[in-house]
Amino acid sequence: MTDADILKIRREPDLVVLTMNRPPANALNYALIARLLEEIRRLGSEPEPPGIVLTGEGDRFFSAGGDIREVTGLQVAAPRIRFFHAVLCAFERYPGPVVCAVRGYAVGGALEFLLHSDHVIADHKAQIGFPEINHGLLPVAKGMRQAALRLGKRAAQALLYSGVLVDAGKAMQIGAFDEVVNTDAVLDRAIDVCRDFRSKDPKLFAAIKRSLNLTGQLSDDQLEQMTVDDLGQYLDNDDSADARARFLARK
């Protein structure tokens, strides 16, 4: 398998399906991480960035997380972990929707992908967790922080300290999944959700996503400036003006 084969790309109207393709477990090696980063950045640079649906090949694994065979020393592992951190940043800052379609296991770094996406559809067989502590490893610091923010500190601690995997019911309970559906419906449902999100005013969606994901890192003065900058974006936008006019007409 060549590096070009490890990430399948399928273009649909207004969205792209990215399929991680490293059988049997879609483990995240350096090449796959680099391809993901390259593709997310390329899509984000388009004049109208499409929605992204991220999934894994097959029904048993979304992804087993980082490829432990590459953790052989600092000189090899450090560049790989920097690329992985960059992928999380790219998902977090991507201006369009990112939806994960999860069949089977999504553990370690793969769970970090879920936590940095906008919506997660999973099947009943899905399991998640951070097994790194039992394997002599750590998740990236950004992923651990996001786990605490998304799942709550207690739930994040339970996963990170124990290394145990939890089933789809528990994942729904702690907020790691948004929906659980039958295995054969996961991808179609993820595409439907992504397409619905993508149908919203792109500038408004991007502004909301940026505020949700990044404002915790900004000062009050920076938040004020962001609000004013966003105001100029949507007040001068014809689609936003039409939406306000339709709302006022109903009133």
N, C-alpha and C positions, 0 to 999 in steps of 0.2 A: 504494500500500500504506500503510495506517495503522499507527501505532505498535502498536496492539493485534494486528495481523497478524504482526508480526516475531518473535513467540514463540508457537508453537503449544503448547497445554497439553492433554494427554490423561490423564485420571485412570483408573487401574486399581486393582484391589484391593491395598492396602498400598503403592502406588507411583504416581508421576506421571512421565510422559514429557514432557520439555521439548525442543521442536525449534526450533532457531534457523532462521529463515526469511527470509533476505535474499539472494535469488538475484542473481547466479549463484554467489557464493562465501561467502555467510553472513558477510560482514565485520562486525566488532564496532564498530558506531557507538555514539554516546552513547545513543540511544534503546534499542537492544537491550541494552546493558550495564545501563541503568537498569531495564528490564523484568526482566532476570534477577535483579538484586539485590532488586527488589520481591517477586518470586515466591518466591525462596529464603527471604527473611525471613518472608513470610506462611506458607509451609509449615512453617518451623521453629517458628512460634508455635502451631501446632496442638497439642492435648493429646497426640496420638500422631503425631508427624511421619512422613510416608510416606517411603519410599525415593525417590530421584530418579535417573532415567535421562536424561542429557543427550546430545543428538545434533544433527545438522545435516540440513536438508532436502536431498534428492538424494544421489547416490552419488559425486560428484566432490569435494565439500568438506564436511568437518566444519565447518571455518571457516578462512578465509584470515587470521585474526587481525585486528588493529586496522585500522580504516578510515583510511588515511593522509590522506585528503582532509580529515579533521577536525583534523589537526595543522597549524594555520595560525597559531598564536601562543600565547603563554603563557595569555592570558585564556580562550581556548577550550579549550586542551589540558589545563590543570591540573585543572579540575573533572572532565573525562572520566577522567583518570588516577586521580583520587581515587576515583571510582565503581568503576573497574576493580579497584583495590586492595581496595576493600570487598567486591567479589564474591569475590575469592580468599579473603579472611578468612571470608566467609559459607560457602563450600564447606568450608573447613578446619574450621570450628566447627559445621557442621550436625550435629545429633545422630544422624541416620539415615544410611544408606549413600548415596553418590553414585557412580554408575557411568557412564562415558562410552562411547558407542557411536560408533565412528569409522569413517567411510567416506571414503576419499580423503585430502585434505590437512588437516593440523591443525598450523598454523604460528603462530609468534609468540605472541600472547595466547591463542590456542586451545590451544597446547601447555601454557601455564601452567594452563589449566583441567584438562588431563589430569593434570598433576603434583600438583594439589590435590584430585584425586578419590580414591576408595577402590579402584577397579578400572577397567581399561581394556580393552575389547574392540575390536579393529580388523580391517579386512579386509586382504587381501594387497596391495592397491594403495595402502594408506595411506602417507603420507610426513609426516615431522615435521621441525622445525628452528626456529631463531631467526634469520631473515634480517635482523633489524633493523640490524645493523652495516653492512650493504650498502645500506641505505636511509636513512641519516642519522638513525637512531632508536635507542632502547634499550628492552629489556623493563623492566617494573617491578622494583625491587630485590627485592621479596618473591618474584617469580617466579624471578629468578636464584639467590637463596638456596635456593629449593626445588629447582631443577634440580641444584644441587650436592649437596643432601641426598638426593634420590631417585636420581639417576643416578651420583653420584660426581663429584668435582671434575674429574677428567681428562675424562670424557665431557661434562660441562657446558661446560668450556672449549672443547672441540673444536667443539661446536655454536655457542656464543656468539661465539667469536673468528672463526670462518670464515664463518658465515651460511649454510652449505650445508644442504641437506635430505638426510635419510637415509631409506632404505626400511624396510618393515615388519620385515624380518629383523634389521637393525641396531637398530631401535627395541626389538625383543624382547631382543636381546643386552644392551643397556644398561639395560633395566628400565623403559622408557617405556610399554610395553604389557604386559599380563598374558596375553592370549590373542590369537591371530590366526585368524580363521575366514573362510569364504566371505562375499562381500558380502551375499548375500541372507539370511544367518544372523546378521548382526551385531546387529541390534536385538533379535531374539528371544532371543539368547544373553545380551545385556546385561540384559534384563528378567528372565530366569531367575536370573542371578547376584544381581541387586538384590533379587529376591523372596526368595531363599535367605538373604541377609544380613538382610533385614528380618524374617525369621521367628525370628531369635535374640532373646533377651531384650533389649528396647530399651534398658533402663538399663545393662546390661552392655556392649552394643555401643557405646553413647554414651561410657561411661567408658573403654573400650579405645581408641576413636578419639581421644578427648581426650588420653589419655596419649601415644599415638603422635605426635600432631600438635603438642602444645603444651608437653610437659614439657621440651623442650630450652631453653625460654625461662624456666624456673622455677628458683628456688633449692632447696636440699635441704629447708629448712623448709617451703616451699610444697608440695613433692612429698609430704612426710610428711602435711601437712594434707589434701591431695587424696586420699591413700590412705585416711585415716580417714573423710573425708566419703563416699567411694565405698563403704566398708564398711557404713556406716549405710544407704545406698541399697539395697544388694542383700541384706543380712541381714534387712531388714524387708520384703522383697518376696516375695509368695506364689509367683510364677512361679520365682524363683531358688531358693526353699526347696524347691519341688517337684522341680526339676532335681537339687538335691543329694540329695534323698530317693531319687530313682530311681537315682542313681549308687551310693549306699550300699546299696540293695537288691540291685544287681548284685554287689557285693562279698560 
